[in-house]
Amino acid sequence: MTAEIYRDAWGVPHLRADDVLELARVQGRATALDRAWQIEVERHRARGTSAAFLGADALGWDRFARQALLDDTARRCFTALERRDPETAAWVRAYVDGVNQGLPEGARRAPEFAVVGLAPGRWEPWTPLGVWLAAHILFAGFPAKLWREEVVRHLGPDAVGLFATDGPGTSGSNGWLVTGERTATGQPVIAGDPHRYIEAPGVYQQVRLSCPEFDVVGLAVPGVPGIAHFGHTGTVAWAITNAMADYQDLYRERLRRAPGGGRHGGGQPVEALGPDGEWHPATRHTELIEVAGGDPVEIEVIETDRGPVVIDADADGCADVDVDADADDRGDRTGPISLRHPPRVCEDLGFGALLPLLRARRVADVDRALDDWAEPVNVVQAADTEGGLLHRVAGRVPVRDPRNGTRIVPAWQPGHEWHGWYAPMPRGTVDDGIAVMANQRGPATPLGVEFAPPHRADRLRALLDARKDWRAADMAALHMDTHLASAAPLLNHLAALDGLSPEAAALREKLRRWDRHMAADSTEAAVYAAIRSAVVRRLAAHPALAPLTEPPPYAEVFRPWLALLPRVAFALENLLSTEKLYGIDRAEVVRAAVEEVAGDPPEGVWGDTHRLAPWRAVPDPAYDGSEPGLAGDHDCVLCTSAVPGLTDRAARGPAARYVWDVARREDSLWVVPFGTSGVPGAPHHRDQLPLWLGGELAPVITDWDQLSKSDEYANQHNYKYENENEGNA
């Protein structure tokens, strides 16, 4: 069997093979060549072994990954996949074979391996499932339940709604579909952009997969075969957003063991109190986490009938405690906390949907494929050349008591068990030729607790409604829209103030004339952002909210959901709009904030401080330390999220942009924040960044005659770093 790697002008791999398995193998190899460092970091993160070369900063994640049993869950899911769907299991194995073939060469290209003294390791058949699970285990935001516990404990249950919005740890997206009645071609267009933490290299990989059975372009996740989230087969296209569903539960456990076991119980058995009032055996073992530059750390891994214990009660992880049935109602934080989530329960991540998606020819095929989807829960839109449309939720959500969705629930009390899966999954509508999904309340409303404000969705619908002659090329302007509707409450408070100093009054007048666009070159946006940050800091420091500044007893990996200042920042619209706020004089808070800024006003424009802040596992040797200024803001369609009051730098934003033209796939467009290559100094390492910044999109090339075969393309690579790597896998 033969396989070929072609590249377009942007270095996008176009892969062609004689059959499905050979195509999977060449996809794995191409990924290893382009993204060796990235996928090896992700493999280690899935196993909880990244601190061994990244150091103490990675220890918090490794501890969570080990205690959450991510690698074991991936292994179980793959074993079940072999039993349920041997064809897909063989396809995943072929991808892994290709990764293992390509890793040695890919690692020689990537300087990071030498920097940390790491040699590429061997991928196992379940490694792609582990990479997928590690990337999405926090997607549903179960740590938000920890935050709600703190709010209830300190302020009472009525305060929970004040902070109910998509918070600092949430991943979201924009997505929209316009039907043929609103396009120039008479066929649908699907467009959007997933919002995630911006990583270098990026979390999505542009790719084309072609064999006699199918020919698909889309955005793949490096380390995972196929195209799960965003794809176009030539006759049908699909895209997703985060449904904001709640499908992960936290249980406060009561554990006991025989006395005298030492720090970790000396191997003594552990038991957990169940809802039947009986003590049941829990599995337990210890693991050692290696830490570069530090001593190894021993941890205890416990799993109850609910799931793995991911939060320890104290330094020993569990202890003999008296059962207190009223503890949960008081907001008592004693006792370890276990996590129950669908992949651990049903041994399925939804990989059985991946091949059917590639083979899809119509919306009905996509719909059937997604019936087998599991993790994460998404809202999906699809359209085909025959007029088929789809707007639905896909994934696995358990049926259980509504209290499970909002709080940590007591494992020993009846009523919090799971009772099967929510079915059928909700479906949305396409109204007047438009469907918009932007993490707002919509078809997934029955499945979730906290959703994004409606601003992005409302803005997109208003813009789309203005025309009935949309073309694929027109959609780039929508990606870049910077109108900030959530500015209204703060501006209203500001407008109502009297007795301001002349300098503060001048700032208010400046904002009165502002068009409410967070443009990178806007001085008004810079002033608004400065006042907003001052308001956030003052609210977070107010004595009424001071109890929420008490450090909660949870691991570092959960802190993005638990810090007060980011919570105030993202809930500011609610906090300024609610009728009463625990005696806080918000008018005086806003007055003090604008006077503070008037005393030291920003001198430049929004883009001077609102700069890209991508995550890198290790510093890029080809990077000079400067990142570009950005337009947009958290509630803009151009969702570039900073944390007001803490930093204007944006760590989260569009991890890709796409436009799928159903009429002519060759008129489709896409872009990623950096480039196709993860190798510093390579020609396609950062060549798409100017497009991404300027709101431009690269063409999706479908004509093989416009592509270069990989051997020709590889000779053009002038890698600045060629390394013989030594170290440990």
C-alpha angles and dihedrals in degrees: 000000000000132000131185135198116210127180133206126213091281094050094253109160114239106191126198129181142162095247144010097263094049089048091053089049093053091045089056092048094048090049092051091049094050102032108022096137094044096050093044090053088050092049090053092046090053089052095042093241102113095104088067089077105011096051135219094334088071095046095091093056093044091052091052094045091051096045092045089052093228096161093046091049091051090050092050091048091052092048089052090046090055089054098043102033114015092173093060091043090055089048091053090048090053090052090051090050089055092049091052090048093052102038099083092055093039091052092051088058096049116078094199092078091062092043093060098028095244128149119203113263133212121274119225124213091258095047094096089054090051091050090051094047094047090051093052108029091099094039095100090050100232088167086071086075088062089054092050089052089056092048092050092046094051106027106016133250095291090067095061093081092056090069097036104127139099101294139203096287098046125112116212143161147201120236134167140177127200118190127224092269088069101041134079092233097050089237128099127268123205120196142161148117131248114229115217139137105296109243130185109252096031129253092236128060123202109227146158121214118194133174134136090280099051147352112209135171122196152112114296129192108240108248095027124090124236129009114291110168112026122025147145121200096185095261102040132031131191140185138178144210131195106275091209087227122161111230104142123081133200120212126194104224134209108213133179138178140177113285125252098042098131126228095335099021096271092255093309114153119261125217131194126208111241132205089261090067092249130117112243129193117261124199116245139178139147129241134192119227114205114219123198109235093008145065121285115263122223116213134183119233116202130174124190129188087275097052144276119333104244099171123050123219094219142338092300095052094232138019144181105279136171114251109247112186092192096052095096094052090054093050090247110177098200119122135044120284125228128201123224116191133162102252091056092047101043100025092231134115096179097257088139087076095059101079094042088053091055090048094047117125100169140026089259089061092052090047093053093046092053092054083078095049118118119161127070109013110237142179108234132201123189139168135182139199092256095062098266117149132188133190112164147128117255128191142062121294121174124232109235145128112311089234088070088066097058111031145022104273128210112257092207096057121085120240102055099086123118118252107195128289134311108259143215095023113234121264129212131213137242106226122197090342096308136100121176128187118185104149091276125132107290135115091344094055094107090054102050146057108201124034137176118270112266095246100102093044093046092048093050092049091050092050094046093047091060094074144039099190103067120161128192091252091057094063096076090075090058092052088058101046111134105187110138111205092171090069090079101090094051092044090049092052089048093050092053096056122106132190096040121161115257090254093051091045089054090054090049091052090049090055092044087064094043118117090217094242117138093218117169091235096047120117089189091057089052091052092047091049092050093051091044091053091050091051091049093050093048094048091048090051095048114118090234090066097032095104089066090062090069106112108250118228095248134114123273093251089069097048097097087068095043108047113106100217096058089045090054090046095054094040095045094113091056094042092053094043104045116103096242133012111196093287095306112148098222094183090060091045090054091044092053091046096052091045089051091053092043088059091055109015122188111265100205143034133291094263091059091073102016096081135157114266108186123186118243125182089218130002116282109241090209093052119100096203098253124112126189128259117254140211122218137051141224097283097037122099082243089064106195103158124210124165107249112222092025108048141341090213114111117227094167130052145110106343088189140349125218140178117193114199105200093192096055118011090196088066091059119113139203145168140183127206097253120003147283096276126075092196115106110235095019116131093247099041096102105356095117094053094091090052092048092049094047097045093249125139132212119233121255103237115212101164108097090205089067092057133083123227114245097250091056091044095046091057088060092058112105100188111194091204126052113169140184099211128213128186143077129308 
